[in-house]
Amino acid sequence: MTAPVLEAKGLFRTYGARKALNNVSITVQPGEMVALIGPSGSGKSTLLRNATGLITTDEGTGEVKLLGISVQKNGKLSDSVRQARARVGFVFQQFNLVGRLSLFQNVMLGSLGRLPFAKGFLGQWPKADQERAMQALARVGVADYAAQRANTLSGGQQQRGAIARALVQGAEAIFLDEPVASLDPVSARKVMELLRDLNQRDGVTVIVTLHQIDYATKFCDRIVALKAGQIVYDGPKDGLTRDRLIEIYGAEFDEETGDAAPKEEPVPDITKPGHQNVLEKVVQWSLALAMVIGGSYALWQQATPKVEADINFSILATENSQNLGARWKPFLADMEKQTGLKIKPYFQSGYAPLVTAMQFGQTQVGWFSNKPGWEVASTGKAEVFLRSSDPSGVDGYNSVVIVNQKSTLTLEELLECDRTKDFGMGDASSTSGTLAPMTYLFAPRNINPSNCFKTVRSANHEANVQSVAAGLLDAATNNSTSLQILGVQDPRLIGKVKVIWTSPTLPEDPIMWRKDLDPVKKKKIKDFFLNYGRQGDKAQQDRERAILASLSFGLFQPANNDHLLPVRQMQATEDLMQAQQSGDVGKVSKAKKAFDAIQAEAEAAKGRALPLLPTTPTEGYAVEGKAVKK
């Protein structure tokens, strides 16, 4: 017979004169999704923390088992508590992610419970655990943010990361303490939908404390209500009538909103004075710090692409890597042949991993969009040395907003902000997917997309096109180049969408390299790019230009960091408008100063613009001292 996930008997927990738990017993079977509800101070969090051994019951009282393994008895933790904890996950309201570590690194910490101390201390994570971490991130929908620092993610994304960390440890059950209390309604709903999906599809038992009654009754089949430290209801959600809820919550019950009160007070520290001396505390904190430092370094190494080639070349994946790899293969093969260097592509569907990889030297050359290009340039580790061009001869591209081909939605109707429409934005670091529409479309109209639409989803360009074409989104941002690429790959898909807004022209994409790249390699790489499509006889030129066109590239042009000034101006403009809308004089002054400085820098750059190379070869024209062959 399968043991219950949770079996707690006779739990008492006292804080001063108040009984937080008063003879509480509860059993949860595998596969259940249980909500713990109740007014502030009712004992919800205390019960959850006792159940997982995070705190102990009063001395001489209570017994707790997880999956048949003893956690505590009579107020003392059992020797088997570590074994029990290794099989369950615990997620807190405040995520408990290490802000300076990437999301991948944070999730890898979920493997500590299964590893010997020495391996965990040194961050020696087995490859299987690394693969499990990426699978967990994909399962909760945040794999695109794996290399992004945790403190740069939204609350909903961080909470999903915390859930992924629980999955990595192989959790058969997840205990969650107010996981959506600090999230906005859209993010909260998505987290609850994820938990229900994990419960129903993966069979993970879920036990969650909630102060929102509507979430409890919508997502959980079994409700356990506490009041003054005692269970006053344990049964199906249908049994929670209005009269019973008023009985449970009293004056705190808000029938209209279903919101039952503020979050529960924090549980006091159970460590009593004198139980630890100073030396013990120093040793414990030193070990913890060493684990974080050692583990962080090892995790960083494992989370980024290894340098296994002369040049690791980063490429934004606008489609699945298999298709993209096939399209890039001829160009990369020519690069290897003409430079004599071994080239390895690094495809990522989000910009954050590309920025991180270049910043820390795991890639040496990369194709970026302008905004993430500035992000990596601002670290001082990389610089622009080339820029792309459009095969049509048009210099630049546009951000666009698309809708379904059959839709009658106009731009004016979209911007009515009646919160009835689902909208798709690009990656947070995307120039055309986020920055340009914010600068040219939303900010001038004093519109915050999160307050304008029913939902705002962040995804890459291809995913947004597919969602609009399928009717899953009413509208989404994109760009003219992405639509051009997808139009070649899948004309039927592009035929299902249409453009209702086009931005001013945006600068072409920068090609960047690490500043510390070997000068000999720099020369070989730059010569290759600038000569490609310009060299050899007509047959060679036609072949190389056809390869570039298949990638939506024209001939490359020389560039430097001045190429990033327009996107910096856009960012400064958006920052200034937001500051002005806030009414904060200090913010306005700071934003205006930054705006003026960038404007002055852009004006000065006009006198040092690099000359463009000819589209067709010119007799005797030299690139980096090398004559272009006719």
Secondary structure, DSSP 4 states (H G I P E B T S, - for coil): -PPPSEEEEEEEEEETTEEEEEEEEEEE-TT-EEEEE-STTSSHHHHHHHHTTSS--STT--EEEETTEEEEETTEE-TTHHHHHTTEEEE-TT----TTSBHHHHHHGGGGGGS-HHHHHHT---HHHHHHHHHHHHHTT-GGGTTSBGGGS-HHHHHHHHHHHHHHTT-SEEEEESTTTTS-HHHHHHHHHHHHHHHHHH--EEEEE-SBHHHHHHH-SEEEEEETTEEEEEEEGGG--HHHHHHHHGGG--TTT-B--SPPPPPPP-PPTTSS-HHHHHHHHHHHHHHHHHHHHHHHHHHS----SSEEEEEE-SS-HHHHHHHHHHHHHHHHHHH---EEEEEESSHHHHHHHHHTTS-SEEE--HHHHHHHHTTTSEEEEEE---TTS---B-EEEEEETT----HHHHTT--S--EEEE--TT-IIIIIHHIIIIIGGGT--HHHHSSEEEE--HHHHHHHHHTTS-SEEEEEHHHHHHHHHH-HHHHTTEEEEEEPSPBPPPEEEEETTS-HHHHHHHHHHHHHTTTSSSHHHHHHHHHHHHHTT----EE--GGGGHHHHHHHHHHHHHHHHHHT-HHHHHHHHHHHHHHHHHHHHHGGGPPPPPPSS--TT-EETTEEPP-
